[in-house]
Amino acid sequence: MTVARILRARGNKGEVAAELLTDFPERLPEIKKMFLLAESGARRGVVLRTFWVDRNHAGKGVFHFAGVDSINDAEKLRGLEVQIPFEQRAELPSGRFFVSELIGCSVFEVAATVSPVSSLAKAPAQLGKVRDVYFPGEGQPGTPLLAIDTSRGELLVPLAEDICTSIEIAARRIEVRLPEGLRDL
């Protein structure tokens, strides 16, 4: 599971500055065995010496790995992803999900109401699949948006309980009840 992306060398003892991709950076110092993933897909294990959140740069952290002891060593890590074992990820409270769990889920639209003519509910229609999750900017209030690839293009759907009425991660399925006019935005 990717928790950071290495940006550059930092300092002269082998530390690297990284963009944090986790909501739980405080857990990282506890996890000593990590992995570095290259764009090519090559992965290697590393041991974490130290980690701290950079107080001067929001969303950034500093890693120092065993065996990385110089600027030259650190510069070779630029662009790599820092990963932790899947079983080491944080446990989320009920109703919260990892972005990686949502991406790839099939999205189905359920009928807003049962037809007065028929007592049968209309079967959910598949809209598409979740491609990404967009978050409001730093310090901005708002609801995350599911970016859904549909046959008509991208549809952005708020990840709100009133709209996303059922999320079944094991089934890779999300049911939504779209407000009137959302498709026209």
N, C-alpha and C positions, 0 to 999 in steps of 0.2 A: 504494500500500500504506500503510495507516494505521499510524503509529508512536506517536501521542500524541493526547490530547484536551485542549484548552485549558480550564483551570479559571477563571482570573481574571488580572487585571493584577497585576504584581509590581514594586514599585519605582516610580519616577517618570520613567523614561526610555524607557518603551515595552516593557519586558520582560513576558513572560507566564509564569505557572506552569502546568504541564501534567502530566497523569497519563500516565506512560509506558506504552505498549502494545507494547514491543519488548524482547526479551532482549538486544539489542545496542545500548544507548544510546551506547556509546563510539564508534560509527561515525558518529553524527549530525553532529558538527562538520565532517566531511569532505564532507558532502553539502550543497552550497550552494543548489541549486535545489530548492525544495519546493513543495507545494501546500497550500492551505487549503480544506477541504470543509465546506460548510454543510449543515444537515439537509435543506434544500430540494433538494440535489444540485448547487447552484452551486459551481464550483471556480475558484480563481484561483491563479496562480503567485506565489511570493514568493521572495526571496533571504534566506538565513540569514546574519545578521551573526555572532551568537555563540550557543552552546548549552553548558550545563553541567548535570550531574546534581546535584540538590539533596541535599547530604549530611545535612541535618537532617530531611528528609522522605523516607522510603523510597518508591521507585516514582514519584518526581516529578522533573521537570526544568524548566529555565528556558530559554526561547527568546527571542531578540531578532531581529526581522526588519527588513530595510531598509525605510525609510518609515514605520515605527511608532515614533514618537518621544515619545509622551506617554501619560499614564494613560488619557486619553479614547480615543486610538487603540487602545491595548491592550485596553480594555474592550469595544470593538466585536468583538474576536476571541473572546470568551467562548463556549464551546460548540462551536467549530469543531474539526474533526479536522485534524491535521498529517499530511500524506502525503508519501511519497517515490516517485519513479518505480519501477515494478515491477522494472526491470532493475538497480536500485541495492540491492536487498535482499541481505542476507547469504547466503552459501552455507552450507548445513547439511551436516554429515557424513551419511554413509549411515545410514539407519534413523531419522533425525529429520525432522520435518515441520512446516510452518507450520500453525497452526490454520486459517487461511483455505483451505488445501489440503484439510483433512479435512472441513470443513463442506460438506454437500451430497453427500458420497460415499454410495453405496448400500452397505448392510451385508448380507452373506450369512452364514448359519450353515452351517458344514460339519459333516457327521456326525462324531461323536467316534470311532467305529470302523466298520470294514466289517462288515456283517452276516455271521455264521457260516453262515447259510443260503444266502446269495448271495455270489458273488465280485465283484459290482458295488457300487461305492460309491454312496451316496445322493447325488443332485444337491443342491447348496447351495440353501437356501431363503432368499428375501429377507426380512430382518427389518424393514428400513425405511431411513431416511436419517439421517445425522449432522446434528443441529441445532446442537450446541454442544460445547465441550470444557471441562470443569470441572477446575480445578487445586486441589491442597491449599492451605491457607492459608499465609501468609508464615511461613517457618521450620518448617512442618509437613512431616514426611516423608509420602510417599504417592505413589500412582500417579495420573496424570490419568485422568479418566473421560470416555468418549464418551457424550454425551446423544443417544440414538437415538429418533426418533419412529417408533413402530410402530403397527399397527392396534389394539393393546391399550393404548396410551399410551406414556409415556416409559420407556425401558429404559436404565439406566446400566451401561456395560461398561468395565472397566479397560483402559486403553491399554497392555497388557503383551504382550510377545512370545509368551508361552505361550497367550494368548487371541486376540489379533489376529495370526493366523498369516500373513496376506498383506495388504499395503497397496500398491495400484497406483494412484498418484495420476493418471497419464495416463488410466487407464480409469475413474477416479472410483469405485473398488471396494475394499471392505475385506472380507476373509473372517475370521470369528471362530469359535472353538471354545469354546462357553460351558461353564463348569464346571457340574456338576449342582447344581440349586437356585438358580442365579443369577437366573433369571426370577421366582422366588418372593419375592425380597427386596423 
